[in-house]
Amino acid sequence: MWPRETNETKISIWDRKWGCADFDPHWRIEVLPDWFVQEVARLQIPHGARWLDVGCGDGVLTMDLAARFGPCLGVDYSAAAVEKARARAVASGHQVGFACADATRDDIAGAPFNVAHDRGCLHGLGHDDAALYAANIARHLAPDGMLLLSHRVDPQDADLVDRTESALADHFELRSANEMRFADDEDARQGWFMVFDRKV
């Protein structure tokens, strides 16, 4: 499963990283991949649905989600990341909201949301927080809400989809799982794109 590490430790690490002016993580992209946009169309998510971007970082994809699909709130447990996201939104003229919140336990203003988008949050959580994450995200979604999860693949992750489905099973039902790359680049890291429906 995921490594055992406290959220407090993780938050401290990410605050230090996002607090550096020159922090430019290798997985950061400026726009949503083409395959993701096509998947949203395939899922027939109506324009204007309310989105929650979980683990939004500096907010660049939150703003792209909002521009393409409708209202979107970005949340991250790093205050430094949220500060950067808000500054980026103001500088670019985007009307997008951001909040500092721990996806595993905090209340998130603005619920219920129709879609939760996670590109790299769940795979960084500690083992004991995966079930808490599922419960907390589910309670912030509408009864027919869904979770769109992009999860990286490591060499030891042959059973990744099964483990993820099991971790979320109390609150979500897996609809589909497809291999993908994290960006529109042949050298981009491989992963799985999973669609989960909230259980009522």
For each residue, the residues with C-beta under 8 A, 3 or more apart:
1: 127 130 163 167
2: 123 124 125 126 127 129 130
3: 126 127
4: 126 127 128
5: 9 10 126
6: 9 10 126
7: 10 11 77 102 104 125 126 129
8: 11 12
9: 5 6 12 13
10: 5 6 7 13 14 77 124 125 126
11: 7 8 14 15 77 78 102
12: 8 9 15 16
13: 9 10 16 17
14: 10 11 17 18 76 77 78 80 81
15: 11 12 18 19 78 79 80 81
16: 12 13 19 20 80
17: 13 14 20 23 25 78 80
18: 14 15 23 57 58 78 80 81 83 84
19: 15 16 23 80
20: 16 17 23
21:
22:
23: 17 18 19 20
24: 28
25: 17 28 57
26:
27: 120 182 189
28: 24 25 57 58 60
29: 32 33 60 61 182 183
30: 60 64
31: 61 64
32: 29 36 37 61 64 65 68
33: 29 36 37 180 181 182 183 184
34: 37 38 184
35: 38 39 180 181 184 193
36: 32 33 39 40 150 180 193
37: 32 33 34 40 41 68
38: 34 35 41 42
39: 35 36 42 43 148 178 193 195
40: 36 37 43 45 68 69 148
41: 37 38 44
42: 38 39
43: 39 40 146 195
44: 41
45: 40 49 69 114 115 146
46: 49
47: 69 70
48: 70 71
49: 45 46 69 70 114 115
50: 70 71 72 73 110 112 113 114 115
51: 65 66 69 70 71 72 73 113 114 115 116 117
52: 72 73 75 108 110 113 115 116 117 137 140 141
53: 56 59 61 62 65 72 73 74 75 117
54: 75 103 116 117 118 121 122 137
55: 75 76 103 118 119 120 121 124
56: 53 59 61 62 74 75 76 81 82 85 98
57: 18 25 28 60 61 76 78 81 84 85
58: 18 28 81 84 85 88
59: 53 56 62 63 74 81 82 84 85 86 88 89 96 98
60: 28 29 30 57 63 64 88
61: 29 31 32 53 56 57 64 65 117 119
62: 53 56 59 65 66 72 73 74 85 96 98
63: 59 60 66 67 72 88 89 92 94 96
64: 30 31 32 60 61 67 68
65: 32 51 53 61 62 68 69 72 117
66: 51 62 63 69 70 71 72 94 95 96
67: 63 64 94
68: 32 37 40 64 65
69: 40 45 47 49 51 65 66 72 115
70: 47 48 49 50 51 66
71: 48 50 51 66
72: 50 51 52 53 62 63 65 66 69 96 97 117
73: 50 51 52 53 62 96 97 98 99 108 109 110 113
74: 53 56 59 62 82 85 96 97 98 99
75: 52 53 54 55 56 82 98 99 100 101 103 108
76: 14 55 56 57 81 82 85 98 100 101
77: 7 10 11 14 100 101 102 103 106
78: 11 14 15 17 18 57 81 82 100
79: 15 82 83 100
80: 14 15 16 17 18 19 83 84
81: 14 15 18 56 57 58 59 76 78 84 85
82: 56 59 74 75 76 78 79 85 86 98 99 100
83: 18 79 80 86 87
84: 18 57 58 59 80 81 87 88
85: 56 57 58 59 62 74 76 81 82 88 89 98
86: 59 82 83 89 90 98
87: 83 84 90 91
88: 58 59 60 63 84 85 91 92 94
89: 59 63 85 86 92 94 95 96 98
90: 86 87 93
91: 87 88
92: 63 88 89
93: 90
94: 63 66 67 88 89
95: 66 89
96: 59 62 63 66 72 73 74 89
97: 72 73 74 110
98: 56 59 62 73 74 75 76 82 85 86 89
99: 73 74 75 82 108 109
100: 75 76 77 78 79 82
101: 75 76 77 106 107 108
102: 7 11 77 105 106
103: 54 55 75 77 106 121 133 136 137
104: 7 125 129 132 133 136
105: 102 132 136
106: 77 101 102 103 136
107: 101
108: 52 73 75 99 101 111 140
109: 73 99
110: 50 52 73 97 113
111: 108 139 140 141
112: 50 140 141 142 145
113: 50 51 52 73 110 116 140 141 142 145
114: 45 49 50 51 141 142 144 145 146
115: 45 49 50 51 52 69 141 145 146 147 148
116: 51 52 54 113 137 140 141 145 146 147 148
117: 51 52 53 54 61 65 72 148
118: 54 55 121 122 137 147 148 149 150
119: 55 61 150 182
120: 27 55 123 124 150 151 152
121: 54 55 103 118 124 125 133
122: 54 118 125 130 133 149 151 164
123: 2 120 151 152
124: 2 10 55 120 121
125: 2 7 10 104 121 122 129 130 133
126: 2 3 4 5 6 7 10 129 130
127: 1 2 3 4 130
128: 4 131 132
129: 2 7 104 125 126 132 133
130: 1 2 122 125 126 127 133 134 167 168
131: 128 134 135 167 170
132: 104 105 128 129 135 136
133: 103 104 121 122 125 129 130 136 137
134: 130 131 137 138 167 168 170 171 172
135: 131 132 138 139 170 171
136: 103 104 105 106 132 133 139 140
137: 52 54 103 116 118 133 134 140 141 147 171
138: 134 135 141 145 171 172 198 199
139: 111 135 136
140: 52 108 111 112 113 116 136 137
141: 52 111 112 113 114 115 116 137 138 145 146 147 198
142: 112 113 114 145 198
143: 198 200
144: 114 197 198
145: 112 113 114 115 116 138 141 142 197 198
146: 43 45 114 115 116 141 175 195 196 197 198
147: 115 116 118 137 141 168 172 195 196 198
148: 39 40 115 116 117 118 193 194 195
149: 118 122 164 193 194 195 196
150: 36 118 119 120 180 182 191 192 193 194
151: 120 122 123 160 164 191 192 193 194
152: 120 123 182 189 190 191
153: 157 160 189 190 191 192
154: 157
155:
156:
157: 153 154 160
158:
159: 162 163
160: 151 153 157 163 164 192
161: 164 165 174 177 192 194
162: 159 165 166
163: 1 159 160 166 167
164: 122 149 151 160 161 167 168 192 194
165: 161 162 168 169 174 194
166: 162 163 169
167: 1 130 131 134 163 164
168: 130 134 147 164 165 171 172 174 196
169: 165 166 172 173
170: 131 134 135 199
171: 134 135 137 138 168 198 199
172: 134 138 147 168 169 196 197 198 199
173: 169 196 197 199
174: 161 165 168 177 194 195 196
175: 146 195 196 197
176: 194 195
177: 161 174 192 193 194 195
178: 39 192 193
179: 190 191 192 193
180: 33 35 36 150 190 191 192 193
181: 33 35 184 185 186 188 189 190 191
182: 27 29 33 119 150 152 188 189 190 191
183: 29 33 188
184: 33 34 35 181 188
185: 181 188
186: 181
187:
188: 181 182 183 184 185
189: 27 152 153 181 182
190: 152 153 179 180 181 182
191: 150 151 152 153 179 180 181 182
192: 150 151 153 160 161 164 177 178 179 180
193: 35 36 39 148 149 150 151 177 178 179 180
194: 148 149 150 151 161 164 165 174 176 177
195: 39 43 146 147 148 149 174 175 176 177
196: 146 147 149 168 172 173 174 175
197: 144 145 146 172 173 175
198: 138 141 142 143 144 145 146 147 171 172
199: 138 170 171 172 173
200: 143
